[in-house]
Amino acid sequence: MQSMRTAMRERELKKGSAELLILSLVQHQPRHGYEICKLIDVRSKGELHFNVASLYPLLYRLEDRGWIQGRWVEKAGQRRRRFYRLTAEGRKVLPLQQRGWLAFVEAVSRITGAEHA
C-alpha cells in the first residue's frame, strides 16, 4: 500500500504532466477521454493512472484555451462520445511543452545524479 506522501507526490507529478500527455496523445488522431486514459496507462506500463472523471475538467480547460477541439460523435449501437483533436494553436504549444518537460527532467536528473546511473 502506498504511503500518503508517495500518493501526494504522484498526484503532483501527474498534475504537472497531464497537459503534455493529453496534447501528445491527440497530436496524430482524435481520441475520446476513456481512450486517452487507457493509452496513458498502457504506454506508461501501468505507472500512470488517470481517472476519466478527473481528466474531463482538464480536457475542458485545454479546449477553452483553444489547444484542443472536441466534437461529439455518435455511432450506431454505441453511446455518444466526445473526440478531441489538436488545434493549430495546440500544435504550436505542444513542442514548447515538450521542450520544457525535457529541460525539467534533465535538470532533476543532474541534481539527483540519475543521469549518471
ABEGO torsion letter per residue (X at the ends): XBBAAAAAAAAAAAAAAAAAAAAAAAAABBBBAAAAAAAAAAAAGGABBBBAAAAAAAAAAAAAAGABBBBBBBBBGBBBBBBBBBBAAAAAAAAAAAAAAAAAAAAAAAAAGAAAX
